[in-house]
Amino acid sequence: MTTYTLTKTRLVAGVWEGSLTGAGTEQPDLRVTHHGEPVEGLHTDYDKAEEKWRIEFPVPAHLISDGVQTFVISDDQGNTLNSFSLLSGEALAEDIRAEVDLLRSELDMLKQAFRHHCNNG
């Protein structure tokens, strides 16, 4: 069984890019899924100089929507090699605001406790 290592290099202009090692010069059989459904568009190109595969996946615009969208890249055996998530939308903004409010409340409690400690110490 071949052990692949897929490392993300960047996500730019809607294209996820990565570097695959462990496949040698043999074309790797990789898949991308979104909510368990296959997604087309994965491109592989062997870089002889660096002896690794360059992987590119243009994220389909029709799959970008509110909430969390997770894409999984796996080999032909179903082993997950890497994944990435896109987060967007109003619902997410509400979650972030709620988290910031919680952090502010906790910071206020810590400030009060610290002041109390300094005044009584």
C-alpha positions in Angstrom: 0.0 0.0 0.0 1.4 3.4 -1.0 1.5 6.1 1.5 0.8 9.5 0.1 1.4 12.9 1.8 -0.7 15.8 0.4 0.3 19.2 1.7 -1.7 22.4 1.0 0.5 25.1 -0.6 -2.1 27.8 -1.0 -5.7 28.7 -2.0 -5.8 31.6 -4.5 -8.4 32.9 -6.9 -10.7 30.0 -6.0 -8.1 27.3 -6.7 -6.8 25.0 -4.0 -3.2 24.0 -4.6 -1.2 21.3 -3.0 1.9 19.1 -3.3 1.7 15.3 -3.3 4.7 13.1 -2.3 4.9 9.3 -2.0 3.4 8.5 -5.4 6.6 8.3 -7.4 6.1 9.0 -11.1 2.9 6.9 -11.3 -0.2 9.0 -11.8 -2.1 9.1 -8.4 -5.8 8.2 -8.4 -7.3 11.0 -6.3 -10.9 12.1 -5.6 -12.5 15.2 -4.2 -15.8 15.0 -2.4 -18.2 17.6 -1.0 -20.9 16.2 1.5 -19.9 12.8 0.3 -20.6 13.5 -3.4 -17.8 13.4 -6.0 -16.7 16.8 -7.4 -15.0 17.1 -10.8 -12.1 19.3 -11.6 -9.0 17.9 -9.8 -5.8 18.3 -11.9 -2.5 16.6 -11.3 0.9 17.5 -12.9 4.2 15.8 -12.2 7.1 18.1 -11.4 10.3 16.1 -12.3 12.6 18.7 -10.8 11.1 18.4 -7.3 9.9 14.8 -7.8 6.4 15.4 -6.6 2.9 16.0 -8.0 1.3 19.4 -8.1 -2.4 19.2 -7.3 -4.9 21.8 -8.3 -8.6 21.9 -7.6 -10.8 24.9 -8.7 -13.6 25.2 -6.2 -16.8 25.2 -8.1 -18.8 28.4 -7.6 -22.1 26.6 -7.4 -20.8 24.8 -4.2 -20.0 28.0 -2.4 -22.9 29.0 -0.1 -23.7 30.1 3.4 -22.4 28.0 6.2 -19.5 25.6 6.2 -18.6 23.8 3.0 -16.0 21.1 3.4 -14.1 19.4 0.6 -12.2 16.2 1.2 -9.3 14.9 -1.0 -8.8 11.2 -0.8 -7.0 8.4 -2.6 -8.5 5.4 -4.5 -8.7 3.4 -1.2 -10.8 6.1 0.5 -8.0 7.4 2.7 -8.4 11.1 3.5 -5.2 12.9 2.4 -6.3 16.4 3.1 -9.4 18.6 3.4 -10.4 22.2 3.5 -13.4 24.2 4.6 -14.9 27.5 3.4 -17.0 29.5 5.9 -19.3 32.2 4.9 -22.7 33.9 5.4 -24.8 35.7 7.9 -25.2 32.7 10.2 -21.4 32.6 10.6 -21.3 36.3 11.3 -23.8 35.8 14.1 -21.7 33.0 15.6 -18.6 35.1 15.5 -20.4 38.1 17.2 -21.7 35.8 19.9 -18.2 34.4 20.5 -16.7 37.9 20.7 -19.4 38.9 23.2 -18.6 35.9 25.3 -14.9 36.7 25.2 -15.6 40.3 26.3 -17.6 39.1 29.2 -14.9 36.7 30.3 -12.3 39.5 30.0 -14.4 41.8 32.1 -14.6 39.1 34.8 -10.9 38.6 34.7 -10.3 42.3 35.0 -12.6 42.5 38.0 -10.9 39.6 39.7 -7.4 41.0 39.0 -8.4 44.4 40.4 -9.9 42.8 43.5 -6.7 40.8 44.0 -4.5 43.9 43.6 -6.5 46.0 46.0 -6.6 43.3 48.7 -3.1 42.1 48.2 
